[in-house]
Amino acid sequence: DIIVQRPVRQHADMAALNPNSVNTIRIMTLLEQDSVKIISALVRMGAGDMVVDNYSSGGIICGIEDGGVLKKYGYSVAGKMETHPTSGVIFAGRKIPSYDKACRMVKKAHPMLPVFRLVSWDVAIREDGEPVLIEANLINGGIETHQRVNGPLFGDETKSIVLEALEGTDFPGQRRK
């Protein structure tokens, strides 16, 4: 019940965020009938001497805008910040290397898991700039962290997605099929 994996040596730009952890990009995708849509993306970073990038273990998260650029603020469970407390890196405008490649990779992978409409993918960027899949989060996928850094996930599609999720239930206003 274990998986052994070779260590990932991350891109220098990712290591600059926190050199003690492999800092990953978490990309949430929605599988639609004929396409895969990127719903939200963020970067996960360790802090201090942490060797993991988990937000719940004291790590930091920061939203990623279209084009792979970090937003102004990062967040830890302790609060909001403009710079990484360990490395001093300023978040606003910092470019994530190979972001487009990572997005293409997860969009290609998602149809291989057609049962799961919503997936959060953890992707590291190797030294050579190639994305490598660390894991696929199939249940929940850190929805609360995505919403903390990027706001509501589904925008104008919220109502139709909620109605689809409730389809076949006895929720008031839904017809049972």
N, C-alpha and C positions, 0 to 999 in steps of 0.2 A: 504493500500500500504506500509506496514512495515513488517519487520520480527523481532521477538523478539527471542533472543538466550541467553542461559546461558553464563555467562562469562567463558572464557577459562583460566585456570591456567596452565601456560607453564612450561616446563621442566627447571630445574635450569640452565642447560648449555645454553639454548636459552635465558633465562632471563639475564644471565651474559653479553650477547651482549649489551642489553639496557633494564634495568628493568622497564622502564616506559611504554613500548609498548609490545604488543604481537608480537613477531618477527616471521615471517612466511617464509616457503620455497615456492618458486614459481617454479613449475615443468611444463615444456612445453612438451606435448605429441603429437605425430602424429599418427592418426589412419590409418593403412595400411589395405590391404585386409584381411589379416589373423593374424594380430598382432597389438600391440600398442608399439610404439618406444618412448623412452625418447630422446627428441631433445636437451634440455637445462635445467639447474637448477641453481637457485641462491637463496641466503637468503636475505630477506628484513628486515631492522632494523630501529627502530626509533633512534633519536639522541636528546641529551639534555633532556628536559622535555616533548618531544613529546609523545602523547599517541597512535599515529598511526605509521606504518612502511612504509608509502608511500614515494617512491623516489621523486615524484613530489611535496611533501609537506615538503621536507628537509631531508628525510630519506637517508639511505645508503644501497647500494646493493653490494653483493660480489658473484662472481661465485663459483659454487660447482663443483669439479672434481668428476670423477667416484669414488665410494666408500664413498661419502659424506664428503669429505675434502674440506675446503675453499681454494680458491686461494690466492695468495700473496696480491692482492690489492682489496680494497673496493672503491666505487665511490659514490660521492654525486654530486649534480648539481654544486657544487663549485670545484670539482676536485677529484684527486686520493689520496688514503691514505693507509698505511700499518697497522694502528691501528685505532680502533674505538675512535673518539674524546671524547666521554663521559665516556665510561667504561675502555678505555685503552687496550681492548682485541686486541691481535695480530691476524690478520686474517690467515696468512699462516699456513696451516697444521691443523687448528682447525677442529675437527670432529663434524659434525652435528648429534645429537642423533636420532636414529630410521629412518635415511635417507632411508635405504632399505625398511622398512615397508611403508614409505610414497610413495615411488616409486611403490611398489606393489599395494597399495590402488588406486592410480590414474590410473594405467594400467588396473585394474579391472573395474574402474568406466567409463573410456572413451567409451567402446562399448555401454554403455547405452545412449550415445548421438551421434548416428551414422551420423547425419546430419553435425556435426562439425568435420572436419578432424584434425584441429589444436586447441588445448585447453591449456590454462595456468591455472594450479590449484594452489590455495593458501592453504597451509596446515600448521597448527600449531602442535606442539608436546606438548601433555599434560604432566602434572607432572609425570604421571605413565609411560611415554615413548610411549604412543599410539598416532598415528597421528589422527588428526581431520580435516575434510574438512571445510575450511572457505568459499571459493567460487570457482566457475569455471568461468574463463574469456573466453568468447566465441568469442569475436571480438577483434582482435589485440593482446590482451594478453600480452602487454608490450614487443613486439618484439624488440623495440629499447633498452630496458634495458637488455634483454637477449644478444643481439649482443654487447652491450657495455662491458659486463663482460666476455663473452664467444666467441666472434667473430661470423663469419657467421654461420647461423643455420643449413643449410642443407648439407654442404660439397659437396661430390661427387654427391649427389642426386639433387642438385640445378636445373640443367637444366631440368630434367624430371618433377620435381615438378612445375616449372614455366610453362612448356609446358602443363601440366595437368590443371593448373589454367587458362590458356588462351584458352583451348579447347572450341570450340563453339563460339569463339569471332571472330571479323573481324581484329584482330591484324595481321599485315603483317607476312607472313610466316606460318600462321595457316590456316588449312582447316576447313571451317565451317561444323559442323555436325548437 
